[in-house]
Amino acid sequence: MNLGRVADHEPRSITDEKRNAAVLVPVVAHEDGHHLLFTKRADHLGEHPGQMSFPGGGREPGDDDLWQTALREGYEEIGLRPDEPELVGRLDDIRTITNYAVTPFVVRIPDREYDPDEREVAEIAVLPVAGLTDPTNYENERRDHPHYGDIVIHFFHVDGYTVWGATGRILVQLLELTTDWRAPERIDRYVDTDPDLG
C-alpha cells in the first residue's frame, strides 16, 4: 500500500447532513503485508447489526472535533489507546442511509491484540489487503436506492467475512488510492431496491 497517496489526498467534506460521525480506517503492518482492522457489529444493535465496519460512531457533544470522535470510538470499541493511532490522512466523507455524514481517518496502528467491547462489537477481523484486492473475492450489485437513485454496492469476501455498504464504499476509495486495484466497471447483478444499503 502506498499510504502517501492518502496523505496527499484533498478530501471532500459533506456539511448538509443532520448528523456527523467519524471512523478510523486502521492499517496494520504485518510481515506478510498490510492488513486492515474491521469490527463486526453486535447483532443487537439498532443500526446495521452484524455488518462489518471500521471502528467509529456518531459525534457527541463532548467531542472537540471529528478526530476526537474517531479516537474516542476506537478506544471504546476495541481498546485502541488515543496515543496509538498515527494519522495518515482523510478520505472523502460519505453519506449513509441513517442521515450521517461520515468522515474516515486513515491511521497506522500497532500490530497487537485488541479488546472488543461486546456491547457494540461481536468480533474483530484483521483482513489482508492482498485478499481484499483479489478479484475473485469481489462482486457488486447495481441497485435503485430510494433516496440516492442508481448506485453500485461493493462486496468484498475475505476469510469468511463480507465487507459491504458504507464500509465497502470507504474501502473502495482507500484501495483505489493506495494500490493498483480498481473497482470493475462490470456489474454482476441488478437489484430493484433494498432499504438497508448502509
C-alpha positions as protocol buffer text, in pm:
chain_id: "A"
residue {
  index: 1
  type: MET
  ca { x: 0 y: 0 z: 0 }
}
residue {
  index: 2
  type: ASN
  ca { x: 119 y: 348 z: -83 }
}
residue {
  index: 3
  type: LEU
  ca { x: -23 y: 539 z: 213 }
}
residue {
  index: 4
  type: GLY
  ca { x: 148 y: 856 z: 95 }
}
residue {
  index: 5
  type: ARG
  ca { x: -135 y: 892 z: -157 }
}
residue {
  index: 6
  type: VAL
  ca { x: -378 y: 924 z: 134 }
}
residue {
  index: 7
  type: ALA
  ca { x: -162 y: 1191 z: 294 }
}
residue {
  index: 8
  type: ASP
  ca { x: -166 y: 1386 z: -34 }
}
residue {
  index: 9
  type: HIS
  ca { x: -541 y: 1344 z: -91 }
}
residue {
  index: 10
  type: GLU
  ca { x: -766 y: 1652 z: -64 }
}
residue {
  index: 11
  type: PRO
  ca { x: -1081 y: 1504 z: 92 }
}
residue {
  index: 12
  type: ARG
  ca { x: -1432 y: 1615 z: 2 }
}
residue {
  index: 13
  type: SER
  ca { x: -1643 y: 1718 z: 302 }
}
residue {
  index: 14
  type: ILE
  ca { x: -2019 y: 1686 z: 349 }
}
residue {
  index: 15
  type: THR
  ca { x: -2177 y: 1965 z: 552 }
}
residue {
  index: 16
  type: ASP
  ca { x: -2551 y: 1929 z: 492 }
}
residue {
  index: 17
  type: GLU
  ca { x: -2640 y: 1606 z: 673 }
}
residue {
  index: 18
  type: LYS
  ca { x: -2831 y: 1606 z: 1002 }
}
residue {
  index: 19
  type: ARG
  ca { x: -2565 y: 1415 z: 1196 }
}
residue {
  index: 20
  type: ASN
  ca { x: -2187 y: 1373 z: 1184 }
}
residue {
  index: 21
  type: ALA
  ca { x: -1981 y: 1064 z: 1253 }
}
residue {
  index: 22
  type: ALA
  ca { x: -1620 y: 955 z: 1217 }
}
residue {
  index: 23
  type: VAL
  ca { x: -1441 y: 626 z: 1171 }
}
residue {
  index: 24
  type: LEU
  ca { x: -1084 y: 507 z: 1193 }
}
residue {
  index: 25
  type: VAL
  ca { x: -956 y: 310 z: 895 }
}
residue {
  index: 26
  type: PRO
  ca { x: -682 y: 116 z: 1078 }
}
residue {
  index: 27
  type: VAL
  ca { x: -383 y: -14 z: 881 }
}
residue {
  index: 28
  type: VAL
  ca { x: -173 y: -284 z: 1046 }
}
residue {
  index: 29
  type: ALA
  ca { x: 171 y: -371 z: 907 }
}
residue {
  index: 30
  type: HIS
  ca { x: 237 y: -747 z: 915 }
}
residue {
  index: 31
  type: GLU
  ca { x: 546 y: -930 z: 792 }
}
residue {
  index: 32
  type: ASP
  ca { x: 337 y: -1067 z: 504 }
}
residue {
  index: 33
  type: GLY
  ca { x: 192 y: -728 z: 403 }
}
residue {
  index: 34
  type: HIS
  ca { x: -57 y: -466 z: 510 }
}
residue {
  index: 35
  type: HIS
  ca { x: -382 y: -561 z: 678 }
}
residue {
  index: 36
  type: LEU
  ca { x: -693 y: -361 z: 773 }
}
residue {
  index: 37
  type: LEU
  ca { x: -879 y: -392 z: 1101 }
}
residue {
  index: 38
  type: PHE
  ca { x: -1256 y: -423 z: 1089 }
}
residue {
  index: 39
  type: THR
  ca { x: -1518 y: -477 z: 1356 }
}
residue {
  index: 40
  type: LYS
  ca { x: -1826 y: -694 z: 1322 }
}
residue {
  index: 41
  type: ARG
  ca { x: -2116 y: -506 z: 1476 }
}
residue {
  index: 42
  type: ALA
  ca { x: -2311 y: -680 z: 1751 }
}
residue {
  index: 43
  type: ASP
  ca { x: -2636 y: -839 z: 1636 }
}
residue {
  index: 44
  type: HIS
  ca { x: -2849 y: -648 z: 1889 }
}
residue {
  index: 45
  type: LEU
  ca { x: -2752 y: -301 z: 1763 }
}
residue {
  index: 46
  type: GLY
  ca { x: -3032 y: -94 z: 1610 }
}
residue {
  index: 47
  type: GLU
  ca { x: -2833 y: 29 z: 1308 }
}
residue {
  index: 48
  type: HIS
  ca { x: -2655 y: -215 z: 1073 }
}
residue {
  index: 49
  type: PRO
  ca { x: -2646 y: -515 z: 1312 }
}
residue {
  index: 50
  type: GLY
  ca { x: -2398 y: -788 z: 1221 }
}
residue {
  index: 51
  type: GLN
  ca { x: -2230 y: -584 z: 949 }
}
residue {
  index: 52
  type: MET
  ca { x: -1859 y: -530 z: 910 }
}
residue {
  index: 53
  type: SER
  ca { x: -1746 y: -177 z: 985 }
}
residue {
  index: 54
  type: PHE
  ca { x: -1449 y: 34 z: 1082 }
}
residue {
  index: 55
  type: PRO
  ca { x: -1426 y: 149 z: 1446 }
}
residue {
  index: 56
  type: GLY
  ca { x: -1624 y: 468 z: 1486 }
}
residue {
  index: 57
  type: GLY
  ca { x: -1956 y: 630 z: 1553 }
}
residue {
  index: 58
  type: GLY
  ca { x: -2153 y: 948 z: 1597 }
}
residue {
  index: 59
  type: ARG
  ca { x: -2007 y: 1272 z: 1724 }
}
residue {
  index: 60
  type: GLU
  ca { x: -2103 y: 1351 z: 2082 }
}
residue {
  index: 61
  type: PRO
  ca { x: -2132 y: 1697 z: 2242 }
}
residue {
  index: 62
  type: GLY
  ca { x: -1811 y: 1644 z: 2443 }
}
residue {
  index: 63
  type: ASP
  ca { x: -1601 y: 1574 z: 2131 }
}
residue {
  index: 64
  type: ASP
  ca { x: -1385 y: 1872 z: 2030 }
}
residue {
  index: 65
  type: ASP
  ca { x: -1389 y: 1762 z: 1665 }
}
residue {
  index: 66
  type: LEU
  ca { x: -1441 y: 1455 z: 1447 }
}
residue {
  index: 67
  type: TRP
  ca { x: -1084 y: 1333 z: 1503 }
}
residue {
  index: 68
  type: GLN
  ca { x: -1165 y: 1322 z: 1876 }
}
residue {
  index: 69
  type: THR
  ca { x: -1485 y: 1133 z: 1791 }
}
residue {
  index: 70
  type: ALA
  ca { x: -1286 y: 873 z: 1600 }
}
residue {
  index: 71
  type: LEU
  ca { x: -1028 y: 835 z: 1879 }
}
residue {
  index: 72
  type: ARG
  ca { x: -1296 y: 803 z: 2146 }
}
residue {
  index: 73
  type: GLU
  ca { x: -1486 y: 543 z: 1949 }
}
residue {
  index: 74
  type: GLY
  ca { x: -1168 y: 348 z: 1874 }
}
residue {
  index: 75
  type: TYR
  ca { x: -1093 y: 330 z: 2246 }
}
residue {
  index: 76
  type: GLU
  ca { x: -1450 y: 238 z: 2339 }
}
residue {
  index: 77
  type: GLU
  ca { x: -1496 y: -27 z: 2070 }
}
residue {
  index: 78
  type: ILE
  ca { x: -1159 y: -205 z: 2053 }
}
residue {
  index: 79
  type: GLY
  ca { x: -941 y: -63 z: 2332 }
}
residue {
  index: 80
  type: LEU
  ca { x: -719 y: 138 z: 2096 }
}
residue {
  index: 81
  type: ARG
  ca { x: -547 y: 394 z: 2318 }
}
residue {
  index: 82
  type: PRO
  ca { x: -569 y: 755 z: 2192 }
}
residue {
  index: 83
  type: ASP
  ca { x: -189 y: 782 z: 2171 }
}
residue {
  index: 84
  type: GLU
  ca { x: -154 y: 473 z: 1950 }
}
residue {
  index: 85
  type: PRO
  ca { x: -301 y: 571 z: 1610 }
}
residue {
  index: 86
  type: GLU
  ca { x: -67 y: 753 z: 1371 }
}
residue {
  index: 87
  type: LEU
  ca { x: -279 y: 972 z: 1144 }
}
residue {
  index: 88
  type: VAL
  ca { x: -204 y: 922 z: 774 }
}
residue {
  index: 89
  type: GLY
  ca { x: -481 y: 1138 z: 627 }
}
residue {
  index: 90
  type: ARG
  ca { x: -851 y: 1160 z: 545 }
}
residue {
  index: 91
  type: LEU
  ca { x: -1069 y: 1002 z: 280 }
}
residue {
  index: 92
  type: ASP
  ca { x: -1380 y: 1166 z: 134 }
}
residue {
  index: 93
  type: ASP
  ca { x: -1683 y: 1199 z: 361 }
}
residue {
  index: 94
  type: ILE
  ca { x: -1968 y: 964 z: 274 }
}
residue {
  index: 95
  type: ARG
  ca { x: -2343 y: 974 z: 335 }
}
residue {
  index: 96
  type: THR
  ca { x: -2530 y: 689 z: 499 }
}
residue {
  index: 97
  type: ILE
  ca { x: -2896 y: 591 z: 486 }
}
residue {
  index: 98
  type: THR
  ca { x: -2918 y: 686 z: 856 }
}
residue {
  index: 99
  type: ASN
  ca { x: -2852 y: 1054 z: 764 }
}
residue {
  index: 100
  type: TYR
  ca { x: -2494 y: 1066 z: 881 }
}
residue {
  index: 101
  type: ALA
  ca { x: -2201 y: 1235 z: 713 }
}
residue {
  index: 102
  type: VAL
  ca { x: -1912 y: 1002 z: 797 }
}
residue {
  index: 103
  type: THR
  ca { x: -1550 y: 1122 z: 798 }
}
residue {
  index: 104
  type: PRO
  ca { x: -1293 y: 841 z: 756 }
}
residue {
  index: 105
  type: PHE
  ca { x: -946 y: 889 z: 911 }
}
residue {
  index: 106
  type: VAL
  ca { x: -677 y: 652 z: 784 }
}
residue {
  index: 107
  type: VAL
  ca { x: -438 y: 556 z: 1063 }
}
residue {
  index: 108
  type: ARG
  ca { x: -148 y: 321 z: 1127 }
}
residue {
  index: 109
  type: ILE
  ca { x: -199 y: 117 z: 1443 }
}
residue {
  index: 110
  type: PRO
  ca { x: 23 y: -129 z: 1632 }
}
residue {
  index: 111
  type: ASP
  ca { x: 14 y: -498 z: 1546 }
}
residue {
  index: 112
  type: ARG
  ca { x: -127 y: -628 z: 1873 }
}
residue {
  index: 113
  type: GLU
  ca { x: -434 y: -794 z: 2018 }
}
residue {
  index: 114
  type: TYR
  ca { x: -732 y: -562 z: 2063 }
}
residue {
  index: 115
  type: ASP
  ca { x: -1019 y: -598 z: 2309 }
}
residue {
  index: 116
  type: PRO
  ca { x: -1367 y: -571 z: 2156 }
}
residue {
  index: 117
  type: ASP
  ca { x: -1643 y: -413 z: 2365 }
}
residue {
  index: 118
  type: GLU
  ca { x: -1904 y: -686 z: 2339 }
}
residue {
  index: 119
  type: ARG
  ca { x: -2186 y: -435 z: 2389 }
}
residue {
  index: 120
  type: GLU
  ca { x: -2109 y: -300 z: 2040 }
}
residue {
  index: 121
  type: VAL
  ca { x: -1859 y: -533 z: 1874 }
}
residue {
  index: 122
  type: ALA
  ca { x: -1917 y: -904 z: 1815 }
}
residue {
  index: 123
  type: GLU
  ca { x: -1560 y: -961 z: 1695 }
}
residue {
  index: 124
  type: ILE
  ca { x: -1253 y: -801 z: 1542 }
}
residue {
  index: 125
  type: ALA
  ca { x: -1125 y: -910 z: 1200 }
}
residue {
  index: 126
  type: VAL
  ca { x: -783 y: -814 z: 1064 }
}
residue {
  index: 127
  type: LEU
  ca { x: -802 y: -881 z: 689 }
}
residue {
  index: 128
  type: PRO
  ca { x: -513 y: -881 z: 441 }
}
residue {
  index: 129
  type: VAL
  ca { x: -509 y: -611 z: 174 }
}
residue {
  index: 130
  type: ALA
  ca { x: -391 y: -881 z: -67 }
}
residue {
  index: 131
  type: GLY
  ca { x: -718 y: -1065 z: -8 }
}
residue {
  index: 132
  type: LEU
  ca { x: -930 y: -752 z: -39 }
}
residue {
  index: 133
  type: THR
  ca { x: -771 y: -670 z: -377 }
}
residue {
  index: 134
  type: ASP
  ca { x: -802 y: -1027 z: -509 }
}
residue {
  index: 135
  type: PRO
  ca { x: -1055 y: -1006 z: -798 }
}
residue {
  index: 136
  type: THR
  ca { x: -1200 y: -1346 z: -705 }
}
residue {
  index: 137
  type: ASN
  ca { x: -1309 y: -1202 z: -368 }
}
residue {
  index: 138
  type: TYR
  ca { x: -1506 y: -910 z: -512 }
}
residue {
  index: 139
  type: GLU
  ca { x: -1856 y: -869 z: -656 }
}
residue {
  index: 140
  type: ASN
  ca { x: -2104 y: -586 z: -692 }
}
residue {
  index: 141
  type: GLU
  ca { x: -2470 y: -502 z: -743 }
}
residue {
  index: 142
  type: ARG
  ca { x: -2643 y: -210 z: -906 }
}
residue {
  index: 143
  type: ARG
  ca { x: -2944 y: -105 z: -702 }
}
residue {
  index: 144
  type: ASP
  ca { x: -3218 y: 155 z: -722 }
}
residue {
  index: 145
  type: HIS
  ca { x: -3178 y: 331 z: -387 }
}
residue {
  index: 146
  type: PRO
  ca { x: -3496 y: 500 z: -254 }
}
residue {
  index: 147
  type: HIS
  ca { x: -3303 y: 819 z: -167 }
}
residue {
  index: 148
  type: TYR
  ca { x: -2988 y: 825 z: -382 }
}
residue {
  index: 149
  type: GLY
  ca { x: -3111 y: 669 z: -705 }
}
residue {
  index: 150
  type: ASP
  ca { x: -2900 y: 433 z: -910 }
}
residue {
  index: 151
  type: ILE
  ca { x: -2596 y: 317 z: -708 }
}
residue {
  index: 152
  type: VAL
  ca { x: -2338 y: 38 z: -705 }
}
residue {
  index: 153
  type: ILE
  ca { x: -2291 y: -171 z: -390 }
}
residue {
  index: 154
  type: HIS
  ca { x: -1947 y: -330 z: -343 }
}
residue {
  index: 155
  type: PHE
  ca { x: -1892 y: -665 z: -167 }
}
residue {
  index: 156
  type: PHE
  ca { x: -1553 y: -795 z: -51 }
}
residue {
  index: 157
  type: HIS
  ca { x: -1550 y: -1160 z: 69 }
}
residue {
  index: 158
  type: VAL
  ca { x: -1232 y: -1242 z: 264 }
}
residue {
  index: 159
  type: ASP
  ca { x: -1164 y: -1511 z: 526 }
}
residue {
  index: 160
  type: GLY
  ca { x: -1533 y: -1577 z: 581 }
}
residue {
  index: 161
  type: TYR
  ca { x: -1625 y: -1210 z: 625 }
}
residue {
  index: 162
  type: THR
  ca { x: -1817 y: -982 z: 386 }
}
residue {
  index: 163
  type: VAL
  ca { x: -1743 y: -610 z: 381 }
}
residue {
  index: 164
  type: TRP
  ca { x: -2009 y: -403 z: 204 }
}
residue {
  index: 165
  type: GLY
  ca { x: -2239 y: -99 z: 247 }
}
residue {
  index: 166
  type: ALA
  ca { x: -2087 y: 226 z: 371 }
}
residue {
  index: 167
  type: THR
  ca { x: -1771 y: 45 z: 483 }
}
residue {
  index: 168
  type: GLY
  ca { x: -1738 y: -106 z: 136 }
}
residue {
  index: 169
  type: ARG
  ca { x: -1756 y: 242 z: -20 }
}
residue {
  index: 170
  type: ILE
  ca { x: -1481 y: 370 z: 211 }
}
residue {
  index: 171
  type: LEU
  ca { x: -1274 y: 61 z: 132 }
}
residue {
  index: 172
  type: VAL
  ca { x: -1306 y: 115 z: -244 }
}
residue {
  index: 173
  type: GLN
  ca { x: -1161 y: 466 z: -220 }
}
residue {
  index: 174
  type: LEU
  ca { x: -879 y: 351 z: 9 }
}
residue {
  index: 175
  type: LEU
  ca { x: -778 y: 65 z: -221 }
}
residue {
  index: 176
  type: GLU
  ca { x: -800 y: 277 z: -536 }
}
residue {
  index: 177
  type: LEU
  ca { x: -582 y: 544 z: -375 }
}
residue {
  index: 178
  type: THR
  ca { x: -318 y: 317 z: -226 }
}
residue {
  index: 179
  type: THR
  ca { x: -298 y: 11 z: -456 }
}
residue {
  index: 180
  type: ASP
  ca { x: -328 y: -78 z: -824 }
}
residue {
  index: 181
  type: TRP
  ca { x: -675 y: -224 z: -763 }
}
residue {
  index: 182
  type: ARG
  ca { x: -972 y: -58 z: -933 }
}
residue {
  index: 183
  type: ALA
  ca { x: -1341 y: -134 z: -888 }
}
residue {
  index: 184
  type: PRO
  ca { x: -1451 y: -323 z: -1201 }
}
residue {
  index: 185
  type: GLU
  ca { x: -1688 y: -143 z: -1436 }
}
residue {
  index: 186
  type: ARG
  ca { x: -1884 y: -462 z: -1499 }
}
residue {
  index: 187
  type: ILE
  ca { x: -2200 y: -513 z: -1294 }
}
residue {
  index: 188
  type: ASP
  ca { x: -2250 y: -862 z: -1153 }
}
residue {
  index: 189
  type: ARG
  ca { x: -2623 y: -829 z: -1084 }
}
residue {
  index: 190
  type: TYR
  ca { x: -2910 y: -582 z: -1071 }
}
residue {
  index: 191
  type: VAL
  ca { x: -3149 y: -541 z: -775 }
}
residue {
  index: 192
  type: ASP
  ca { x: -3463 y: -323 z: -779 }
}
residue {
  index: 193
  type: THR
  ca { x: -3444 y: -181 z: -429 }
}
residue {
  index: 194
  type: ASP
  ca { x: -3319 y: -251 z: -76 }
}
residue {
  index: 195
  type: PRO
  ca { x: -3391 y: -42 z: 235 }
}
residue {
  index: 196
  type: ASP
  ca { x: -3070 y: -149 z: 417 }
}
residue {
  index: 197
  type: LEU
  ca { x: -2787 y: -33 z: 195 }
}
residue {
  index: 198
  type: GLY
  ca { x: -2554 y: 112 z: 459 }
}
